[in-house]
Amino acid sequence: MMVRFSERTAMVIKNAYDISGRNNVEYIGTEHLLFGIFSEGENLSFELLTSQGITKDALENALGQVTGKSLGETSEIQMPGDINQIISMFTPRTKRVVEIAVLAAKNAASEIVEPEHLLTAIIREGENVGVNILRAMGADIKFLYSELMKQLNFTGQGNDTGENGKEDLEEI
């Protein structure tokens, strides 16, 4: 099965690129993907994150704390025309998260990676700045993960997330 990114996921990546530029860094980390997911707006991921008390201001503050740099002004940042240029900015951990998101899409019998797959992957990978920010903000990681799994109609076929497709939430 060939998997591709949805328009929503492309917007998440654009938002992640924009915020990394505003954050004055030359990489896209999981923290930037998390911000991109949140910035996409009214959707399942946004609703789940806001239900955990996550706000745009809190995420912006967290990004500043992570890098020790304040966010620059919002401006129209020109995205490179070649997606490979953007992907080359992904940290190794971000690349791993995207790989996990592709697997999550496949496990949900989807040919399209949605932002919810990215959020699931950030949580599932578990050792990244994005999930650490969520934990620091008091988000219930197990709740987020289980709600995402329910909503994504996880089938557990061909996955690396646990025996018989059931996630061992104790690991999260």
C-alpha positions, 0 to 999 in steps of 0.5 A, a space after each residue: 500500500 502506497 501512503 501519502 500525506 494529506 493536505 492537512 498534514 502538508 499544512 502541519 509540515 508548513 506550520 512546523 517549518 514556519 515556527 522553526 524559522 520563527 524560533 531561529 533554528 535550522 531544523 524541524 524537531 518534534 516540538 515543531 511538528 507538535 506546534 504544527 499539529 496544534 496550529 492546524 486548528 479545529 480537528 481531533 488532534 486540536 480538540 484532544 490537546 486543548 482538552 488537556 489544557 494545551 494552548 498556543 501561547 503555552 506551546 510557543 513559550 515551551 518552544 522558546 524554553 527548549 531552544 533558549 531563543 525567543 520566537 520572532 515575529 510572525 511573518 510569511 515565511 517562504 517554503 522551499 519548493 522542493 519537499 526534500 529541502 524541508 525533509 532535510 531539516 527534520 531531526 533524526 527523531 522527527 524522521 523516526 516519528 514520520 516513519 511511525 506515522 506512516 506505519 500508524 496510517 497503514 495500521 489504520 488501513 489508511 493510504 493517507 497520513 493525517 495529523 492524527 497519525 503524526 500526533 500518535 507517532 510523537 506519543 508512541 516514539 516517546 523519547 522526543 521533545 514534543 512528548 516531553 513538552 506534553 508531559 511538562 504541560 500536564 497532558 495525560 499521554 495515555 489518554 491522548 494515545 488511547 483516544 487517538 487509537 480509537 478514532 483512527 480505527 487502529 487494526 493492528 495489522 503489520 505494526 510494530 506497536 505491540 503484540 496483536 495490535 494492542 498497545 502496551 500503554 504501560 510503556 507510554 
